[in-house]
Amino acid sequence: MEYITNAPEETEALGEKLAKLLRPGTVLAYLGDLGAGKTAFTRGLARGLGCRETVTSPTYTIVNEYLGGRLPLFHFDMYRLTSSDDLWDIGWEDYLDRQGVCAVEWSENVPEAMTGALTVRIEKLGDSVRRITIDGGAEYADLSL
C-alpha cells in the first residue's frame, strides 16, 4: 500500500498506526535514502508500541533497544555492515528469538536476513513530502491517516 505524508509528524503517525498491528517477531526492512524519514517512522512505531523512550538513529551503535512497550523494539542501522555475515556476528538470531519488532535501516546491505520481512520504502518527494510504500502483508493495507 502507498501513502503520502506531508510532514515528519504525519510520517510518525503512519508508523504509530502500523505498530498497533504488528505481531511478535515482525521484521521491517526499511529502504530509503539518507534523510528520507526512517528514524521519524521508527519514532512513530515506538509510540504505537507504547515505548516512551526517546528514539534516535542507531548509526554509531548499530542497534538501539526500546523495551518499555507491549513489544520490544529493536532499531537497527546496517549502513556500516558489508554483508549478512556481519549481522549474524552481532547476534541477529538472538534479537529474532526475543520476539520483538526489528526495524532495519539500510536493509539492502543484509538481504539474506530480510527474507519474509515487511518492506517499508520511504522516498523523498519534496522537503517534507514522503511516499511510503508498505509491502508484505494484507493486514497492513489500510492505515489511513
ROSE-4610 file (N, C-alpha, C; in Angstrom, 1 decimal, always signed):
// ROSE-4610
residu = [M/M/M/E/E/E/Y/Y/Y/I/I/I/T/T/T/N/N/N/A/A/A/P/P/P/E/E/E/E/E/E/T/T/T/E/E/E/A/A/A/L/L/L/G/G/G/E/E/E/K/K/K/L/L/L/A/A/A/K/K/K/L/L/L/L/L/L/R/R/R/P/P/P/G/G/G/T/T/T/V/V/V/L/L/L/A/A/A/Y/Y/Y/L/L/L/G/G/G/D/D/D/L/L/L/G/G/G/A/A/A/G/G/G/K/K/K/T/T/T/A/A/A/F/F/F/T/T/T/R/R/R/G/G/G/L/L/L/A/A/A/R/R/R/G/G/G/L/L/L/G/G/G/C/C/C/R/R/R/E/E/E/T/T/T/V/V/V/T/T/T/S/S/S/P/P/P/T/T/T/Y/Y/Y/T/T/T/I/I/I/V/V/V/N/N/N/E/E/E/Y/Y/Y/L/L/L/G/G/G/G/G/G/R/R/R/L/L/L/P/P/P/L/L/L/F/F/F/H/H/H/F/F/F/D/D/D/M/M/M/Y/Y/Y/R/R/R/L/L/L/T/T/T/S/S/S/S/S/S/D/D/D/D/D/D/L/L/L/W/W/W/D/D/D/I/I/I/G/G/G/W/W/W/E/E/E/D/D/D/Y/Y/Y/L/L/L/D/D/D/R/R/R/Q/Q/Q/G/G/G/V/V/V/C/C/C/A/A/A/V/V/V/E/E/E/W/W/W/S/S/S/E/E/E/N/N/N/V/V/V/P/P/P/E/E/E/A/A/A/M/M/M/T/T/T/G/G/G/A/A/A/L/L/L/T/T/T/V/V/V/R/R/R/I/I/I/E/E/E/K/K/K/L/L/L/G/G/G/D/D/D/S/S/S/V/V/V/R/R/R/R/R/R/I/I/I/T/T/T/I/I/I/D/D/D/G/G/G/G/G/G/A/A/A/E/E/E/Y/Y/Y/A/A/A/D/D/D/L/L/L/S/S/S/L/L/L]
num = [1/1/1/2/2/2/3/3/3/4/4/4/5/5/5/6/6/6/7/7/7/8/8/8/9/9/9/10/10/10/11/11/11/12/12/12/13/13/13/14/14/14/15/15/15/16/16/16/17/17/17/18/18/18/19/19/19/20/20/20/21/21/21/22/22/22/23/23/23/24/24/24/25/25/25/26/26/26/27/27/27/28/28/28/29/29/29/30/30/30/31/31/31/32/32/32/33/33/33/34/34/34/35/35/35/36/36/36/37/37/37/38/38/38/39/39/39/40/40/40/41/41/41/42/42/42/43/43/43/44/44/44/45/45/45/46/46/46/47/47/47/48/48/48/49/49/49/50/50/50/51/51/51/52/52/52/53/53/53/54/54/54/55/55/55/56/56/56/57/57/57/58/58/58/59/59/59/60/60/60/61/61/61/62/62/62/63/63/63/64/64/64/65/65/65/66/66/66/67/67/67/68/68/68/69/69/69/70/70/70/71/71/71/72/72/72/73/73/73/74/74/74/75/75/75/76/76/76/77/77/77/78/78/78/79/79/79/80/80/80/81/81/81/82/82/82/83/83/83/84/84/84/85/85/85/86/86/86/87/87/87/88/88/88/89/89/89/90/90/90/91/91/91/92/92/92/93/93/93/94/94/94/95/95/95/96/96/96/97/97/97/98/98/98/99/99/99/100/100/100/101/101/101/102/102/102/103/103/103/104/104/104/105/105/105/106/106/106/107/107/107/108/108/108/109/109/109/110/110/110/111/111/111/112/112/112/113/113/113/114/114/114/115/115/115/116/116/116/117/117/117/118/118/118/119/119/119/120/120/120/121/121/121/122/122/122/123/123/123/124/124/124/125/125/125/126/126/126/127/127/127/128/128/128/129/129/129/130/130/130/131/131/131/132/132/132/133/133/133/134/134/134/135/135/135/136/136/136/137/137/137/138/138/138/139/139/139/140/140/140/141/141/141/142/142/142/143/143/143/144/144/144/145/145/145]
x = [+0.8/+0.0/+0.9/+0.4/+1.2/+0.5/+1.3/+0.9/+1.7/+1.1/+1.9/+1.7/+2.9/+2.9/+3.5/+3.0/+3.4/+4.2/+4.5/+5.3/+5.9/+7.0/+7.5/+6.5/+5.6/+4.6/+3.6/+3.4/+2.5/+3.2/+4.5/+5.3/+5.3/+5.5/+5.4/+4.1/+3.0/+1.6/+1.4/+1.9/+1.8/+2.5/+3.7/+4.4/+3.7/+3.1/+2.3/+1.1/+0.4/-0.7/-0.3/+0.8/+1.3/+1.7/+2.3/+2.8/+1.7/+0.5/-0.6/-1.1/-0.6/-1.0/+0.1/+1.3/+2.5/+2.4/+2.9/+2.9/+4.4/+4.5/+5.9/+6.6/+7.9/+8.8/+8.7/+8.0/+7.9/+9.2/+9.7/+10.9/+10.4/+10.9/+10.6/+11.9/+11.9/+13.1/+12.8/+13.6/+13.4/+14.3/+13.8/+14.5/+14.3/+15.4/+15.3/+16.6/+16.7/+18.0/+18.2/+19.4/+19.7/+18.8/+18.2/+17.3/+15.9/+15.6/+14.2/+13.1/+13.5/+12.5/+12.3/+13.3/+13.3/+13.2/+14.0/+14.0/+12.7/+12.2/+10.9/+9.8/+9.8/+8.8/+9.0/+10.3/+10.5/+10.1/+10.2/+9.6/+8.1/+7.4/+6.0/+5.8/+6.6/+6.5/+6.6/+7.6/+7.9/+6.7/+6.1/+5.0/+3.8/+3.6/+2.5/+2.6/+3.9/+4.1/+4.1/+4.0/+3.9/+5.2/+6.3/+7.6/+7.6/+8.1/+8.2/+9.6/+10.5/+11.9/+12.1/+13.1/+13.5/+14.1/+13.6/+14.1/+15.2/+16.3/+17.4/+17.9/+18.7/+19.2/+20.4/+20.4/+21.4/+22.7/+22.9/+24.0/+25.4/+25.7/+27.0/+27.0/+25.8/+25.7/+25.2/+24.8/+24.2/+22.8/+22.5/+21.2/+20.8/+19.6/+19.0/+17.9/+17.8/+16.7/+15.7/+14.4/+13.4/+12.5/+12.5/+11.9/+10.6/+10.2/+9.1/+7.7/+7.5/+6.1/+5.6/+4.5/+3.8/+4.7/+5.6/+6.6/+7.9/+9.0/+10.3/+10.5/+11.2/+11.5/+13.0/+13.6/+15.0/+15.2/+15.9/+16.1/+17.5/+17.7/+19.0/+19.4/+20.6/+21.2/+22.3/+22.1/+23.0/+24.0/+24.0/+24.8/+26.2/+26.8/+28.2/+28.5/+27.5/+27.8/+28.0/+28.9/+29.2/+28.5/+28.0/+27.3/+26.4/+25.6/+24.7/+25.5/+26.7/+27.6/+27.9/+28.1/+28.3/+27.1/+25.9/+24.7/+24.6/+24.9/+24.9/+25.9/+27.1/+28.1/+27.7/+26.7/+26.3/+25.1/+24.7/+23.6/+22.2/+22.1/+20.8/+19.8/+20.2/+19.3/+18.8/+19.6/+19.2/+18.1/+18.2/+17.1/+15.9/+16.0/+14.8/+14.1/+14.9/+14.4/+13.6/+13.9/+13.3/+11.9/+11.4/+10.0/+9.6/+10.4/+10.0/+9.8/+9.9/+9.8/+11.2/+11.7/+13.1/+12.9/+13.2/+13.1/+14.5/+14.8/+16.1/+16.3/+17.1/+17.5/+18.7/+18.7/+19.7/+19.7/+18.5/+18.2/+18.8/+19.0/+19.6/+21.0/+21.7/+23.0/+23.1/+21.9/+21.8/+20.6/+20.5/+19.3/+19.0/+20.0/+19.7/+19.0/+19.1/+18.5/+17.0/+16.7/+15.4/+14.3/+14.5/+13.5/+12.3/+11.1/+9.9/+9.6/+10.4/+10.2/+9.1/+8.5/+7.6/+8.5/+8.3/+9.2/+8.5/+9.3/+8.8/+9.8/+9.3/+10.1/+9.7/+10.7/+10.4/+11.2/+10.4/+11.0/+10.7/+11.7/+11.6/+11.0/+9.9/+9.3/+9.4/+9.8/+10.0/+10.6/+10.7/+11.3/+10.7/+9.4/+8.7/+7.8/+7.6/+6.7/+7.4/+6.8/+7.3/+6.3/+6.7/+5.9/+6.4/+5.5/+5.8/+5.0/+5.8/+5.1/+5.4/+4.3/+4.4/+4.0/+4.9/+4.6/+4.9/+4.0/+4.3/+3.2/+2.1/+1.0/-0.3/-1.3/-2.7/-3.2/-2.8/-3.4/-2.9/-1.9/-1.4/-1.9/-2.9/-3.3/-4.1/-4.7/-5.4/-5.0/-4.0/-3.6/-3.9/-5.1/-5.5/-5.0/-4.5/-4.1/-5.3]
y = [-1.2/+0.0/+1.2/+2.3/+3.5/+4.6/+5.4/+6.6/+7.8/+8.9/+10.2/+10.9/+11.4/+12.2/+13.5/+14.6/+15.9/+16.6/+15.9/+16.4/+15.3/+15.5/+14.4/+13.9/+14.7/+14.3/+13.3/+13.5/+12.5/+11.2/+11.3/+10.0/+9.3/+10.0/+9.3/+8.7/+9.4/+9.0/+7.7/+7.6/+6.3/+5.2/+5.4/+4.4/+4.0/+4.9/+4.6/+3.7/+4.0/+3.2/+1.8/+1.7/+0.3/-0.5/+0.2/-0.5/-1.2/-0.6/-1.2/-2.6/-2.8/-4.1/-5.1/-4.7/-5.7/-6.8/-7.9/-9.1/-9.4/-10.1/-10.5/-11.2/-10.8/-11.4/-10.7/-9.6/-8.9/-8.2/-8.3/-7.7/-6.7/-5.4/-4.3/-4.0/-4.2/-3.9/-2.5/-1.5/-0.1/+0.0/+0.7/+1.2/+2.7/+3.4/+4.9/+5.5/+6.6/+7.4/+8.0/+8.5/+9.3/+10.5/+10.6/+11.7/+11.5/+10.3/+10.1/+10.1/+9.7/+9.7/+8.4/+7.5/+6.2/+6.3/+7.2/+7.4/+8.0/+8.9/+9.5/+8.4/+7.6/+6.5/+5.6/+5.3/+4.5/+5.2/+6.5/+7.2/+6.9/+6.9/+6.6/+5.1/+4.2/+2.8/+2.7/+3.3/+3.2/+3.7/+4.8/+5.4/+4.4/+3.9/+2.9/+1.6/+1.3/+0.1/+0.4/+1.7/+2.1/+2.4/+2.5/+2.9/+4.4/+4.8/+6.2/+6.8/+6.0/+6.4/+7.3/+8.2/+9.0/+8.1/+8.1/+7.3/+8.1/+7.5/+8.2/+7.2/+7.7/+6.8/+6.0/+4.7/+3.8/+3.8/+4.9/+4.9/+4.4/+4.9/+4.5/+3.3/+2.9/+1.8/+0.5/+0.6/-0.5/-0.8/-0.9/-1.2/-0.5/+0.1/+0.7/-0.2/-0.4/-1.2/-0.4/-0.6/+0.2/-0.9/-1.0/-2.2/-1.9/-0.7/-0.3/-0.5/-1.0/-1.1/-2.5/-2.7/-4.0/-5.1/-4.6/-5.5/-4.7/-5.4/-4.7/-4.3/-3.1/-2.6/-2.6/-3.2/-3.2/-2.5/-1.3/-0.4/-0.6/-1.2/-1.4/-0.5/-0.2/+0.6/-0.2/-0.8/-1.7/-0.9/+0.4/+1.2/+0.7/+0.4/+0.1/-1.4/-2.2/-3.6/-3.9/-4.8/-5.1/-6.4/-7.2/-8.4/-8.9/-9.9/-10.5/-11.3/-11.7/-12.4/-11.4/-10.2/-9.2/-9.1/-9.2/-9.2/-10.4/-11.5/-12.7/-12.6/-11.9/-11.7/-10.8/-9.9/-9.0/-9.6/-10.9/-11.5/-11.4/-11.3/-11.1/-12.2/-13.4/-14.5/-14.3/-13.8/-13.5/-12.5/-11.4/-10.4/-11.1/-11.9/-12.6/-13.4/-14.1/-15.0/-14.3/-13.0/-12.2/-11.8/-12.1/-11.9/-10.4/-9.5/-8.1/-7.7/-6.4/-5.9/-5.4/-5.9/-5.5/-4.5/-3.3/-2.2/-2.0/-2.3/-2.4/-1.3/-0.3/+0.7/+0.1/+0.5/+0.0/-1.5/-2.0/-3.4/-4.1/-3.2/-3.7/-4.2/-3.9/-4.3/-5.7/-6.2/-7.6/-8.3/-8.5/-9.0/-10.5/-11.3/-12.7/-12.7/-11.7/-11.7/-11.2/-10.6/-9.9/-10.8/-12.1/-13.0/-12.9/-12.7/-12.6/-11.3/-10.4/-9.1/-8.3/-7.4/-6.4/-5.3/-4.9/-3.8/-2.4/-1.5/-0.1/+0.8/+1.2/+2.1/+3.5/+4.4/+5.8/+6.6/+7.4/+8.2/+9.7/+10.5/+11.9/+12.5/+13.1/+13.8/+15.3/+15.8/+17.2/+17.4/+18.7/+19.0/+18.1/+18.1/+17.4/+16.3/+16.2/+15.2/+13.9/+12.8/+11.5/+10.5/+9.6/+8.5/+7.3/+6.7/+5.5/+4.3/+3.3/+2.1/+0.9/+0.3/-0.9/-2.1/-3.1/-4.3/-5.5/-6.5/-7.8/-8.3/-7.7/-8.2/-7.5/-8.2/-7.7/-6.9/-7.4/-6.8/-5.3/-4.9/-3.5/-2.7/-3.1/-2.5/-1.1/-0.9/+0.3/+1.0/+1.9/+2.7/+4.1/+4.4/+5.8/+6.8/+7.9/+8.9/+9.8]
z = [+0.0/+0.0/+0.0/-0.6/-0.8/+0.0/+0.7/+1.5/+1.2/+1.2/+1.1/+2.4/+2.9/+4.1/+3.8/+4.5/+4.1/+5.2/+6.3/+7.4/+8.2/+8.9/+9.7/+10.7/+11.2/+12.2/+11.5/+10.2/+9.5/+9.3/+9.0/+8.9/+10.2/+11.3/+12.6/+12.9/+12.5/+12.7/+12.0/+10.7/+10.0/+10.7/+11.1/+11.9/+13.1/+13.8/+15.0/+14.7/+13.6/+13.2/+12.8/+12.1/+11.8/+13.0/+14.0/+15.2/+15.9/+15.9/+16.6/+16.0/+14.7/+14.1/+14.1/+14.5/+14.5/+15.5/+15.1/+16.0/+16.4/+17.5/+17.9/+16.8/+16.6/+15.6/+14.3/+14.2/+12.9/+12.6/+11.3/+10.8/+9.8/+10.0/+9.0/+8.3/+7.0/+6.1/+5.5/+6.0/+5.5/+4.3/+3.3/+2.2/+2.0/+1.8/+1.7/+1.8/+1.1/+1.2/+2.5/+2.7/+3.9/+4.1/+5.2/+5.5/+4.9/+4.5/+4.0/+5.0/+6.3/+7.3/+8.0/+7.9/+8.5/+10.0/+10.6/+12.1/+12.5/+11.8/+12.1/+12.1/+11.1/+11.0/+12.3/+12.7/+13.8/+15.1/+15.2/+16.4/+16.5/+15.4/+15.4/+15.8/+15.3/+15.7/+17.2/+17.7/+19.2/+20.0/+19.6/+20.2/+20.1/+19.0/+18.8/+19.6/+19.9/+20.7/+22.2/+22.5/+23.9/+24.5/+23.7/+24.2/+24.5/+25.6/+25.9/+25.9/+25.5/+25.4/+24.2/+24.2/+23.1/+22.0/+20.8/+19.7/+18.9/+18.8/+18.0/+17.0/+16.0/+15.0/+15.6/+15.3/+15.8/+14.9/+14.2/+13.2/+13.8/+15.0/+15.5/+16.5/+16.9/+17.8/+17.1/+15.9/+15.1/+15.6/+16.9/+17.3/+18.6/+18.6/+19.8/+20.3/+21.5/+22.1/+22.9/+22.6/+23.3/+23.9/+25.2/+25.9/+26.7/+26.7/+27.5/+27.0/+25.8/+25.2/+25.3/+24.5/+24.5/+23.8/+22.9/+22.3/+22.4/+22.5/+22.4/+21.0/+20.8/+19.5/+19.4/+18.4/+18.1/+16.8/+16.9/+15.8/+15.3/+14.1/+13.6/+12.5/+12.3/+11.2/+10.6/+9.4/+8.8/+7.8/+7.9/+6.9/+6.9/+8.1/+8.2/+8.0/+7.8/+7.6/+6.1/+5.9/+4.5/+4.0/+4.9/+4.5/+5.6/+5.2/+6.2/+7.3/+6.9/+7.9/+9.1/+8.8/+9.9/+10.8/+10.3/+11.1/+12.0/+11.5/+12.4/+13.5/+13.2/+14.2/+15.4/+15.1/+16.2/+17.0/+16.6/+17.4/+16.8/+15.5/+14.9/+15.3/+15.4/+15.8/+17.2/+18.1/+19.5/+19.5/+18.7/+18.6/+18.0/+17.0/+16.5/+17.6/+18.3/+19.4/+20.5/+20.6/+21.7/+21.3/+20.1/+19.7/+19.8/+19.5/+19.4/+18.0/+17.7/+16.4/+16.0/+14.9/+14.4/+13.2/+13.4/+12.3/+11.8/+10.5/+10.0/+8.9/+9.3/+8.3/+7.4/+6.2/+5.2/+5.1/+5.0/+5.0/+3.7/+2.6/+1.4/+1.6/+2.7/+3.0/+3.5/+4.0/+4.6/+4.0/+2.7/+2.0/+2.5/+2.8/+3.1/+4.5/+5.3/+6.6/+6.5/+5.4/+5.3/+4.7/+4.5/+3.9/+4.8/+4.2/+4.9/+5.6/+5.5/+6.2/+5.5/+6.3/+5.8/+5.3/+4.0/+3.4/+3.6/+4.1/+4.2/+3.4/+2.2/+1.3/+1.6/+1.9/+2.1/+1.1/+0.3/-0.8/-0.5/-0.7/-0.6/-1.9/-1.8/-3.0/-2.9/-1.8/-1.6/-0.2/+0.2/+1.5/+2.7/+2.8/+3.8/+3.3/+2.0/+1.4/+1.2/+1.7/+1.5/+0.9/+0.1/-0.4/+0.4/+1.1/+1.9/+1.4/+1.0/+0.4/+1.4/+1.8/+2.7/+2.0/+1.9/+1.2/+2.1/+1.9/+2.6/+3.5/+3.5/+4.4/+4.1/+3.9/+3.6/+4.8/+6.0/+7.2/+7.4/+6.6/+6.7/+5.6/+4.9/+3.6/+3.9/+5.0/+5.2/+6.5/+6.4/+7.5/+7.3/+6.9/+6.6/+7.6/+7.2/+8.1/+8.5]
